Amino acid sequence: MAKQEKIKTDSFEDIAFETIETLEDGKHTGTISEIHRNKGEFDYTQYKIAVDGSNVKINLSFPTRITFTTKGEASSEHAKFLSVFGFGMDSEKPYADIKDELLGKKVSFMTMQKKTDKGMFAEIVKESVRKL
């Protein structure tokens, strides 16, 4: 990936105050609207959920690796997420087909505010995701 060149400027005309829509802590519903894989230093799969009744899309990310124990129990976070939708070791479909089936699925989930160096953000409690 190419490194961006830093440009110093005294121009601030393009900076404005903005309002953003936020999600309060609690239970929400939505639809899985996008699924992307981010391959870089770490390999993550990102699910975007369009929250019902708002313009907010919230991300839910997992390390892409999908692992199960020898007893067939989901062991990775990604595998646990997929098992909510009935996919497991006995699924005879490749993930590419499963991904297509997940798009458009209605889900419920809980959010909690998380403080980061960039501010406060709503984060999905991964274990709370349920299919509707």
MDTraj code that builds the backbone (N, CA, C; nanometers):
import mdtraj as md
import numpy as np

residues = "MET ALA LYS GLN GLU LYS ILE LYS THR ASP SER PHE GLU ASP ILE ALA PHE GLU THR ILE GLU THR LEU GLU ASP GLY LYS HIS THR GLY THR ILE SER GLU ILE HIS ARG ASN LYS GLY GLU PHE ASP TYR THR GLN TYR LYS ILE ALA VAL ASP GLY SER ASN VAL LYS ILE ASN LEU SER PHE PRO THR ARG ILE THR PHE THR THR LYS GLY GLU ALA SER SER GLU HIS ALA LYS PHE LEU SER VAL PHE GLY PHE GLY MET ASP SER GLU LYS PRO TYR ALA ASP ILE LYS ASP GLU LEU LEU GLY LYS LYS VAL SER PHE MET THR MET GLN LYS LYS THR ASP LYS GLY MET PHE ALA GLU ILE VAL LYS GLU SER VAL ARG LYS LEU".split()
xyz = np.array([
    [0.0840, -0.1162, 0.0000],
    [0.0000, 0.0000, 0.0000],
    [0.0891, 0.1232, 0.0000],
    [0.0610, 0.2170, -0.0869],
    [0.1426, 0.3379, -0.0991],
    [0.1217, 0.4285, 0.0205],
    [0.2282, 0.4875, 0.0667],
    [0.2229, 0.5789, 0.1802],
    [0.1753, 0.7150, 0.1306],
    [0.0770, 0.7751, 0.2026],
    [0.0257, 0.9057, 0.1625],
    [0.1237, 1.0144, 0.2028],
    [0.1417, 1.1072, 0.1130],
    [0.2309, 1.2195, 0.1386],
    [0.1576, 1.3208, 0.2264],
    [0.2263, 1.3731, 0.3294],
    [0.1686, 1.4743, 0.4162],
    [0.1821, 1.6108, 0.3506],
    [0.0748, 1.6876, 0.3554],
    [0.0741, 1.8213, 0.2972],
    [0.0407, 1.9201, 0.4084],
    [0.1295, 2.0157, 0.4318],
    [0.1035, 2.1204, 0.5301],
    [0.0286, 2.2332, 0.4622],
    [-0.0706, 2.2891, 0.5358],
    [-0.1485, 2.3979, 0.4804],
    [-0.1994, 2.4880, 0.5921],
    [-0.2286, 2.6104, 0.5588],
    [-0.2905, 2.7039, 0.6519],
    [-0.4379, 2.7232, 0.6160],
    [-0.4892, 2.6437, 0.5234],
    [-0.6263, 2.6548, 0.4774],
    [-0.7185, 2.5679, 0.5641],
    [-0.8252, 2.6295, 0.6156],
    [-0.9202, 2.5568, 0.6986],
    [-1.0632, 2.5725, 0.6480],
    [-1.0812, 2.6261, 0.5260],
    [-1.2142, 2.6519, 0.4716],
    [-1.2967, 2.5243, 0.4535],
    [-1.2319, 2.4116, 0.4377],
    [-1.3040, 2.2875, 0.4127],
    [-1.3479, 2.2167, 0.5413],
    [-1.3201, 2.2779, 0.6575],
    [-1.3563, 2.2168, 0.7848],
    [-1.4843, 2.2806, 0.8357],
    [-1.5807, 2.1948, 0.8738],
    [-1.7088, 2.2442, 0.9246],
    [-1.7548, 2.1551, 1.0393],
    [-1.8422, 2.2092, 1.1238],
    [-1.9039, 2.1288, 1.2287],
    [-2.0071, 2.0377, 1.1646],
    [-2.0163, 1.9163, 1.2150],
    [-2.1095, 1.8192, 1.1604],
    [-2.1928, 1.7581, 1.2717],
    [-2.3114, 1.7151, 1.2374],
    [-2.3901, 1.6344, 1.3293],
    [-2.3929, 1.4933, 1.2726],
    [-2.3868, 1.3982, 1.3629],
    [-2.3910, 1.2582, 1.3215],
    [-2.5006, 1.1877, 1.3998],
    [-2.5557, 1.0853, 1.3401],
    [-2.6560, 1.0047, 1.4073],
    [-2.5824, 0.9001, 1.4903],
    [-2.6247, 0.8835, 1.6137],
    [-2.5582, 0.7876, 1.7021],
    [-2.6551, 0.6786, 1.7437],
    [-2.5999, 0.5690, 1.7918],
    [-2.6799, 0.4599, 1.8463],
    [-2.6624, 0.4577, 1.9967],
    [-2.7718, 0.4576, 2.0684],
    [-2.7671, 0.4487, 2.2138],
    [-2.7400, 0.3041, 2.2533],
    [-2.6884, 0.2859, 2.3749],
    [-2.6710, 0.1510, 2.4283],
    [-2.8066, 0.0823, 2.4330],
    [-2.8094, -0.0455, 2.4007],
    [-2.9338, -0.1208, 2.4108],
    [-2.9552, -0.2128, 2.2922],
    [-3.0776, -0.2636, 2.2823],
    [-3.1128, -0.3612, 2.1793],
    [-3.1587, -0.2906, 2.0525],
    [-3.1127, -0.3414, 1.9395],
    [-3.1478, -0.2868, 1.8085],
    [-3.1757, -0.4020, 1.7120],
    [-3.2361, -0.3683, 1.5992],
    [-3.2544, -0.4652, 1.4914],
    [-3.2010, -0.4029, 1.3632],
    [-3.1698, -0.4890, 1.2677],
    [-3.1188, -0.4399, 1.1407],
    [-3.1053, -0.5515, 1.0399],
    [-3.0395, -0.5185, 0.9294],
    [-3.0221, -0.6116, 0.8180],
    [-2.8757, -0.6141, 0.7772],
    [-2.8213, -0.7341, 0.7555],
    [-2.6840, -0.7456, 0.7053],
    [-2.6852, -0.6936, 0.5620],
    [-2.6176, -0.5798, 0.5403],
    [-2.6254, -0.5141, 0.4095],
    [-2.4994, -0.5306, 0.3251],
    [-2.3850, -0.5550, 0.3886],
    [-2.2592, -0.5705, 0.3156],
    [-2.1686, -0.6681, 0.3904],
    [-2.0863, -0.7380, 0.3146],
    [-1.9851, -0.8256, 0.3742],
    [-1.8566, -0.8057, 0.2950],
    [-1.7497, -0.7720, 0.3676],
    [-1.6202, -0.7490, 0.3037],
    [-1.5120, -0.8247, 0.3778],
    [-1.4093, -0.8592, 0.3058],
    [-1.2922, -0.9211, 0.3658],
    [-1.1758, -0.8237, 0.3546],
    [-1.1110, -0.7960, 0.4673],
    [-0.9965, -0.7064, 0.4712],
    [-0.8711, -0.7894, 0.4920],
    [-0.7948, -0.8069, 0.3848],
    [-0.6707, -0.8830, 0.3930],
    [-0.5547, -0.7847, 0.3967],
    [-0.4863, -0.7829, 0.5044],
    [-0.3697, -0.6973, 0.5210],
    [-0.2786, -0.7665, 0.6194],
    [-0.2292, -0.6888, 0.7142],
    [-0.1478, -0.7487, 0.8191],
    [-0.2307, -0.8535, 0.8934],
    [-0.3608, -0.8244, 0.9092],
    [-0.4538, -0.9186, 0.9701],
    [-0.5647, -0.9451, 0.8698],
    [-0.6217, -1.0632, 0.8734],
    [-0.7272, -1.1034, 0.7816],
    [-0.8602, -1.1004, 0.8572],
    [-0.9449, -1.0015, 0.8259],
    [-1.0725, -0.9844, 0.8944],
    [-1.1873, -0.9868, 0.7963],
    [-1.3021, -1.0381, 0.8422],
    [-1.4256, -1.0289, 0.7654],
    [-1.5144, -0.9297, 0.8375],
    [-1.5661, -0.8339, 0.7616],
    [-1.6459, -0.7253, 0.8189],
    [-1.7884, -0.7341, 0.7661],
    [-1.8823, -0.7377, 0.8591],
    [-2.0246, -0.7371, 0.8274],
    [-2.0780, -0.5979, 0.8592],
    [-2.1479, -0.5363, 0.7643],
    [-2.2132, -0.4071, 0.7889],
    [-2.3610, -0.4347, 0.8095],
    [-2.4132, -0.3788, 0.9179],
    [-2.5545, -0.3969, 0.9497],
    [-2.6232, -0.2620, 0.9418],
    [-2.7241, -0.2525, 0.8548],
    [-2.8059, -0.1317, 0.8424],
    [-2.9092, -0.1369, 0.9538],
    [-2.9026, -0.0394, 1.0443],
    [-2.9884, -0.0376, 1.1628],
    [-3.1280, 0.0118, 1.1243],
    [-3.2286, -0.0640, 1.1658],
    [-3.3675, -0.0268, 1.1365],
    [-3.4013, 0.1082, 1.1983],
    [-3.4773, 0.1895, 1.1242],
    [-3.5250, 0.3173, 1.1746],
    [-3.4206, 0.4268, 1.1814],
    [-3.3065, 0.4073, 1.1149],
    [-3.2016, 0.5106, 1.1156],
    [-3.1207, 0.5012, 0.9867],
    [-3.0287, 0.5939, 0.9707],
    [-2.9367, 0.5902, 0.8564],
    [-2.8029, 0.5289, 0.8949],
    [-2.7952, 0.4731, 1.0137],
    [-2.6690, 0.4203, 1.0660],
    [-2.6417, 0.2809, 1.0116],
    [-2.5152, 0.2608, 0.9732],
    [-2.4649, 0.1266, 0.9426],
    [-2.3532, 0.1016, 1.0423],
    [-2.3602, -0.0110, 1.1105],
    [-2.2618, -0.0430, 1.2131],
    [-2.1851, -0.1672, 1.1714],
    [-2.0565, -0.1670, 1.1998],
    [-1.9697, -0.2777, 1.1588],
    [-1.9589, -0.3834, 1.2678],
    [-1.9457, -0.5059, 1.2225],
    [-1.9192, -0.6194, 1.3091],
    [-1.8080, -0.6979, 1.2408],
    [-1.6912, -0.7074, 1.3046],
    [-1.5745, -0.7695, 1.2402],
    [-1.5250, -0.8897, 1.3188],
    [-1.4756, -0.9872, 1.2444],
    [-1.4171, -1.1076, 1.3031],
    [-1.2895, -1.1428, 1.2278],
    [-1.1911, -1.2027, 1.2970],
    [-1.0830, -1.2639, 1.2207],
    [-1.1479, -1.3635, 1.1238],
    [-1.1040, -1.3650, 0.9995],
    [-1.1718, -1.4433, 0.8957],
    [-1.1711, -1.5936, 0.9229],
    [-1.0701, -1.6431, 0.9875],
    [-1.0571, -1.7880, 1.0115],
    [-1.1803, -1.8429, 1.0832],
    [-1.2340, -1.9529, 1.0320],
    [-1.3539, -2.0169, 1.0868],
    [-1.3113, -2.1535, 1.1396],
    [-1.3103, -2.1704, 1.2733],
    [-1.2595, -2.2952, 1.3313],
    [-1.3636, -2.3599, 1.4233],
    [-1.3559, -2.4924, 1.4263],
    [-1.4427, -2.5738, 1.5103],
    [-1.3570, -2.6752, 1.5852],
    [-1.4045, -2.7199, 1.7008],
    [-1.3330, -2.8231, 1.7759],
    [-1.3535, -2.9572, 1.7056],
    [-1.2812, -3.0585, 1.7501],
    [-1.2974, -3.1923, 1.6911],
    [-1.4367, -3.2485, 1.7183],
    [-1.5067, -3.1912, 1.8166],
    [-1.6447, -3.2328, 1.8461],
    [-1.7458, -3.1562, 1.7619],
    [-1.6965, -3.0671, 1.6761],
    [-1.7847, -2.9908, 1.5891],
    [-1.8401, -2.8640, 1.6505],
    [-1.7872, -2.8235, 1.7669],
    [-1.8346, -2.7015, 1.8320],
    [-1.7585, -2.5810, 1.7792],
    [-1.8287, -2.4724, 1.7564],
    [-1.7657, -2.3494, 1.7078],
    [-1.6637, -2.3015, 1.8103],
    [-1.5413, -2.2725, 1.7653],
    [-1.4390, -2.2252, 1.8594],
    [-1.3946, -2.0824, 1.8299],
    [-1.3920, -2.0399, 1.7042],
    [-1.3537, -1.9019, 1.6731],
    [-1.4777, -1.8124, 1.6813],
    [-1.4549, -1.6822, 1.7018],
    [-1.5669, -1.5869, 1.7062],
    [-1.6470, -1.5905, 1.5770],
    [-1.5780, -1.6030, 1.4648],
    [-1.6456, -1.6061, 1.3348],
    [-1.7341, -1.7297, 1.3239],
    [-1.6827, -1.8434, 1.3681],
    [-1.7606, -1.9678, 1.3643],
    [-1.8832, -1.9566, 1.4550],
    [-1.8669, -1.8950, 1.5721],
    [-1.9798, -1.8772, 1.6641],
    [-2.0864, -1.7883, 1.6009],
    [-2.0434, -1.6819, 1.5328],
    [-2.1370, -1.5937, 1.4629],
    [-2.2135, -1.6717, 1.3554],
    [-2.1419, -1.7487, 1.2742],
    [-2.2065, -1.8247, 1.1663],
    [-2.3027, -1.9296, 1.2204],
    [-2.2710, -1.9863, 1.3376],
    [-2.3583, -2.0887, 1.3959],
    [-2.4943, -2.0313, 1.4364],
    [-2.5009, -1.9007, 1.4627],
    [-2.6292, -1.8341, 1.4929],
    [-2.7248, -1.8521, 1.3752],
    [-2.6712, -1.8606, 1.2547],
    [-2.7518, -1.8745, 1.1335],
    [-2.7626, -2.0199, 1.0879],
    [-2.7141, -2.1114, 1.1706],
    [-2.7269, -2.2535, 1.1402],
    [-2.6126, -2.3128, 1.0600],
    [-2.5045, -2.2384, 1.0406],
    [-2.3916, -2.2901, 0.9656],
    [-2.2879, -2.3471, 1.0622],
    [-2.2393, -2.4672, 1.0311],
    [-2.1398, -2.5314, 1.1159],
    [-2.0510, -2.6218, 1.0335],
    [-1.9784, -2.7080, 1.1030],
    [-1.8859, -2.8004, 1.0353],
    [-1.9589, -2.8885, 0.9339],
    [-2.0855, -2.9164, 0.9608],
    [-2.1615, -3.0030, 0.8707],
    [-2.2204, -2.9269, 0.7515],
    [-2.1967, -2.7958, 0.7461],
    [-2.2440, -2.7183, 0.6308],
    [-2.1688, -2.7656, 0.5073],
    [-2.2436, -2.8009, 0.4069],
    [-2.1805, -2.8544, 0.2863],
    [-2.1532, -2.7459, 0.1833],
    [-2.1804, -2.6218, 0.2197],
    [-2.1605, -2.5115, 0.1268],
    [-2.0275, -2.4435, 0.1554],
    [-1.9615, -2.3934, 0.0507],
    [-1.8411, -2.3116, 0.0743],
    [-1.8823, -2.1763, 0.1324],
    [-1.7894, -2.1103, 0.2000],
    [-1.8216, -1.9820, 0.2632],
    [-1.8743, -1.8806, 0.1621],
    [-1.8249, -1.8830, 0.0395],
    [-1.8718, -1.7871, -0.0620],
    [-2.0236, -1.7971, -0.0797],
    [-2.0797, -1.9185, -0.0731],
    [-2.2249, -1.9359, -0.0852],
    [-2.2962, -1.8932, 0.0428],
    [-2.2355, -1.9239, 0.1570],
    [-2.2928, -1.8851, 0.2854],
    [-2.3001, -1.7330, 0.2929],
    [-2.1946, -1.6660, 0.2486],
    [-2.1896, -1.5193, 0.2485],
    [-2.3094, -1.4633, 0.1733],
    [-2.3380, -1.5198, 0.0562],
    [-2.4515, -1.4721, -0.0234],
    [-2.5837, -1.4912, 0.0504],
    [-2.5946, -1.6005, 0.1275],
    [-2.7173, -1.6260, 0.2037],
    [-2.7328, -1.5299, 0.3207],
    [-2.6206, -1.4828, 0.3771],
    [-2.6262, -1.3923, 0.4921],
    [-2.6698, -1.2512, 0.4537],
    [-2.6385, -1.2102, 0.3316],
    [-2.6792, -1.0764, 0.2864],
    [-2.8315, -1.0648, 0.2900],
    [-2.8805, -0.9596, 0.3536],
    [-3.0242, -0.9376, 0.3628],
    [-3.0901, -1.0009, 0.4840],
    [-3.0141, -1.0763, 0.5641],
    [-3.0708, -1.1394, 0.6840],
    [-3.1001, -1.0346, 0.7899],
    [-3.2161, -1.0463, 0.8545],
    [-3.2553, -0.9597, 0.9648],
    [-3.1928, -1.0139, 1.0927],
    [-3.1401, -0.9217, 1.1755],
    [-3.0758, -0.9605, 1.3009],
    [-3.1176, -0.8658, 1.4129],
    [-3.1034, -0.9130, 1.5356],
    [-3.1131, -0.8266, 1.6528],
    [-2.9772, -0.8305, 1.7210],
    [-2.9456, -0.7241, 1.7943],
    [-2.8154, -0.7162, 1.8596],
    [-2.8177, -0.6081, 1.9666],
    [-2.7240, -0.6161, 2.0581],
    [-2.7067, -0.5160, 2.1627],
    [-2.5854, -0.4312, 2.1279],
    [-2.5916, -0.3018, 2.1635],
    [-2.4754, -0.2148, 2.1467],
    [-2.4353, -0.1559, 2.2816],
    [-2.3067, -0.1274, 2.2917],
    [-2.2511, -0.0582, 2.4076],
    [-2.1531, 0.0457, 2.3558],
    [-2.1476, 0.1602, 2.4211],
    [-2.0531, 0.2645, 2.3820],
    [-1.9120, 0.2209, 2.4183],
    [-1.8189, 0.2465, 2.3276],
    [-1.6784, 0.2131, 2.3503],
    [-1.5970, 0.3400, 2.3283],
    [-1.5114, 0.3709, 2.4237],
    [-1.4266, 0.4882, 2.4120],
    [-1.2962, 0.4490, 2.3438],
    [-1.2610, 0.5254, 2.2393],
    [-1.1352, 0.5035, 2.1683],
    [-1.0606, 0.6366, 2.1623],
    [-0.9420, 0.6326, 2.1041],
    [-0.8670, 0.7574, 2.0880],
    [-0.9331, 0.8513, 1.9874],
    [-1.0308, 0.8017, 1.9111],
    [-1.1020, 0.8844, 1.8129],
    [-1.2392, 0.9295, 1.8625],
    [-1.2759, 0.8925, 1.9861],
    [-1.4048, 0.9334, 2.0422],
    [-1.4847, 0.8151, 2.0918],
    [-1.6129, 0.8382, 2.1160],
    [-1.7049, 0.7342, 2.1625],
    [-1.7798, 0.6773, 2.0430],
    [-1.7889, 0.5455, 2.0390],
    [-1.8566, 0.4781, 1.9294],
    [-1.9411, 0.3640, 1.9824],
    [-2.0541, 0.3389, 1.9160],
    [-2.1354, 0.2225, 1.9490],
    [-2.0661, 0.0992, 1.8934],
    [-2.0620, -0.0049, 1.9738],
    [-2.0013, -0.1312, 1.9315],
    [-2.1013, -0.2425, 1.9570],
    [-2.1145, -0.3338, 1.8622],
    [-2.2037, -0.4479, 1.8785],
    [-2.1409, -0.5457, 1.9763],
    [-2.2204, -0.5919, 2.0723],
    [-2.1782, -0.6994, 2.1616],
    [-2.1908, -0.8276, 2.0793],
    [-2.0774, -0.8849, 2.0402],
    [-2.0764, -0.9951, 1.9433],
    [-2.1648, -1.1131, 1.9845],
    [-2.1634, -1.1459, 2.1129],
    [-2.2406, -1.2612, 2.1594],
    [-2.3911, -1.2356, 2.1578],
    [-2.4328, -1.1098, 2.1369],
    [-2.5748, -1.0758, 2.1418],
    [-2.6455, -1.0911, 2.0077],
    [-2.5735, -1.1130, 1.8994],
    [-2.6347, -1.1176, 1.7665],
    [-2.7244, -1.2424, 1.7545],
    [-2.8477, -1.2177, 1.7114],
    [-2.9459, -1.3255, 1.6901],
    [-3.0127, -1.3026, 1.5562],
    [-3.0464, -1.4113, 1.4879],
    [-3.1228, -1.3950, 1.3636],
    [-3.2689, -1.3786, 1.3974],
    [-3.3365, -1.3038, 1.3140],
    [-3.4807, -1.2810, 1.3337],
    [-3.5616, -1.3628, 1.2350],
])
top = md.Topology()
chain = top.add_chain()
for i, resn in enumerate(residues, 1):
    res = top.add_residue(resn, chain, resSeq=i)
    for name in ("N", "CA", "C"):
        top.add_atom(name, md.element.get_by_symbol(name[0]), res)
traj = md.Trajectory(xyz[None], top)
